[in-house]
Each structure stands twice: as C-alpha cells, then as structure tokens.
Amino acid sequence: MKRNPRLDIYLDKIKNNSNNIKALCLKHGIGVVGITKGCCAITEVGQAMIDGGINILGDSRIENLKGLKKSELKVETMLIRIPMLSEVDRVLDWADISLNSEISVIKSLSQEALKRKTVHKIIMMIDLGDLREGIMPDDALQMVGEIRRLPGVKLIGIGANFCCISGVMPTRKNLTKLVELTEEIENNFHINLEVISGGSTSVLKLVEDDIIPDRINQLRIGVGILLGQDDVRLRNLAGTYQDTFILTAEVIEVQEKLSLPQGEIGRDAFGEIPVFRDLGIRKRAILAIGKQDIYLNSLIPLKEGIKIVGASSDHLIVDITDFKEEVKVSDEVKFRLNYPALLSATTSKYVKKYFYKKKEKK
Ligand SMILES: *Cc1c(COP(=O)(O)O)cnc(C)c1O
C-alpha cells in the first residue's frame, strides 16, 4: 500500500513537456537546459528530462548536481546559482558549467581547476534590471579581460535572468542588449562566445511569438518543464501537461464546526493573527499534512467544492461543505501544485515520492 502524504510523479508527462519545449526552442536555434531545482533534482525527473531530449541539467544547489552525477545520468551539469567561495572545490567536483558574477570566485575556480588539470566552463551573468545576480553591463568588458587572463576557466558565454526578484520581464529590447553586449565582447577580444543564455521559462513567450533576438541560443527552463506553466503570465504552455506532480493527503478527521473560532484570538502557530468570516456551521476535514511539508497558497484541490481553510505545521484543514461526494476518515484528497508547493513537497522527507512511467516496448 502507498504511504501518505505522497507525491505521485508522472514521468511520461515530464518527458513530454521537455520534448515539446525542446522542439519549440530548436526551431529557433535555441538549446534547452533543464532546471531541476523545483523538485530537488529527483533523479527520475532528471532522467525524464533527458528522455525528452535535454542534454544539460541545471540546478542551484551542488548537492542536487552531485545526486544527478552520482546516478550516472548522461548529461552535462550546470550550477545556476553563483557559487559560494567556500564550495569552489565541490563546484569542480559536480558541475561542468557554472554561472558567475564575482571575479574572486572565478579566480578561485581557476586555481582549483589548474590543480586538477581541467578546464571549468563559465557563463558570465549580466544584470539587465531584475537586480538579482549579474554584473552591470558597463563592467562587462573589464570583467571579460580579467577572466581571459585566468587559465583553468573558459568563458563560454554570457547570460541573464529575469522575473526572479523584481519581476522584471524579458523583452526583445533587453535581450537585444544582451546580444549587443556579446558582439561588443567578441569584437573587443576577437573571440567567439558560444552561448548566450537568455533566461528562464518567462522567455518562452518571446520564442512562441518569434520576437526573440536571433543570437539567443540557450534558455534555462524549470517550471515550464516541471509544471507546464509560465508563472509570470499565469498561463499554461501549449503542448504541456500541468498534472505532472499530484499530492495526496489523507483525511484524519471529518466534523461539522462553526466557521468562527470560539474564544479570544491570539497569534497562530506561525505568529500570525488569523482572520475569519462567519459562514455558519461548516463541514471540515483535517488532512495529515502541514506547513512543514507544503506551501499552502499554491496547492490546488483537484476536485471542485474543496476549499483550503488553513494549516498548522502538521494539519491541513479543508472546507468540504460544498463538496458533492461523501468524505470519511482514511479518504484521500488530491492536489495539483504550483511552483512553491512543488518545491516544498519535494523537499519534505515526510512526503513519499512514487513514480509512474509506461513500460517501454522492447
Ligand atoms: C530558477 C532559475 C531558472 C529557471 O527558472 P524557471 O522559471 O523555473 O524556468 C533559470 N535560471 C536561473 C539562474 C534560475 O535561478
């Protein structure tokens, strides 16, 4: 019997999503890096991306890249968070490519690579306004000059990121700036940059609309593959599945209760003061899962008539008054997940993971 709470993972759907996004990008000369950080780089999911035609996997955590390498997946790995200076040796152990913006870190990568007689590939990140990682465009030439003096590292390209901290959207205009900067670097140093890594799922819209600048030749796609969604525009991507990960939790109590709490209201277990509306007597079910496992706001009940009321660390309360079916203790309630819920559910060791994949025909 399967244990609850559990996450059912549909690998064929993830493979399909990878395949279709890859095909879309390929038509525009763009390669896809499959980003696994949204699911803690579960090996089976990484393999599903590979089965869908992806040949570089990226993650923000070395631990996750290490897992992928140890499972002997046949891919290149890319560290997509700027490395910590203290983890440089592990970057060399587990990442073939890393995104960088700090010269001290790049110097250290170079020294470590020299020691090992290898060459580590780096992509220099440019800040195009989202104000997360990346150097300012005006500093790019000087930085490239410094990087080129370092043996042990090879600058394979430049990249940018959008919609992460400030929600700045990718546009033809700011991506054109990335291309222009590439050409400036190439002309200045008489080199050729292999990779222009234009961003994440949020850039796919520009590919679909055929307004992505020609030279952008790499995108790093996480949510688009994992959940078939473009979160920034709240839309589903054409040709993808959204029900790739389904969370199931088990009912441990069903009772009719007043919708207004009885007694004086203080702070809840997470330090917040909850607000309630008087809806009379409501039928409520408690599910054995909680904030320790799941980010509530991005859980979507699969069936209509089930509403999330709230949760503490280990209890999730749903209102089932308007639900047509009978609910009893031991029943299962299923949810689709948005990104934050996927991230928390895959991180929780209390949520068991089960994989589904059609048998290959021999
Ligand atoms: C998370 C991340 C991505 C992937 O973003 P999605 O929206 O999941 O496609 C790409 N690049 C970097 C640097 C990231 O941190």
The ligand as an SDF file (V2000), in Angstrom:
LIG
                    3D

 15 15  0  0  0  0  0  0  0  0999 V2000
   15.3980   29.1340  -11.3500 C   0  0  0  0  0  0  0  0  0  0  0  0
   16.2580   29.5830  -12.4290 C   0  0  0  0  0  0  0  0  0  0  0  0
   15.9360   29.2710  -13.7570 C   0  0  0  0  0  0  0  0  0  0  0  0
   14.6860   28.5270  -14.1520 C   0  0  0  0  0  0  0  0  0  0  0  0
   13.5420   29.3160  -13.9430 O   0  0  0  0  0  0  0  0  0  0  0  0
   12.0890   28.7710  -14.3380 P   0  0  0  0  0  0  0  0  0  0  0  0
   11.2130   29.9390  -14.1470 O   0  0  0  0  0  0  0  0  0  0  0  0
   11.8040   27.6620  -13.3870 O   0  0  0  0  0  0  0  0  0  0  0  0
   12.1530   28.3070  -15.7290 O   0  0  0  0  0  0  0  0  0  0  0  0
   16.8260   29.6850  -14.7430 C   0  0  0  0  0  0  0  0  0  0  0  0
   17.9540   30.3580  -14.4310 N   0  0  0  0  0  0  0  0  0  0  0  0
   18.2830   30.6750  -13.1690 C   0  0  0  0  0  0  0  0  0  0  0  0
   19.5360   31.4200  -12.9170 C   0  0  0  0  0  0  0  0  0  0  0  0
   17.4480   30.3100  -12.1260 C   0  0  0  0  0  0  0  0  0  0  0  0
   17.7750   30.6300  -10.8750 O   0  0  0  0  0  0  0  0  0  0  0  0
  1  2  1  0
  2  3  1  0
  2 14  2  0
  3  4  1  0
  3 10  2  0
  4  5  1  0
  5  6  1  0
  6  7  2  0
  6  8  1  0
  6  9  1  0
 10 11  1  0
 11 12  2  0
 12 13  1  0
 12 14  1  0
 14 15  1  0
M  END
$$$$
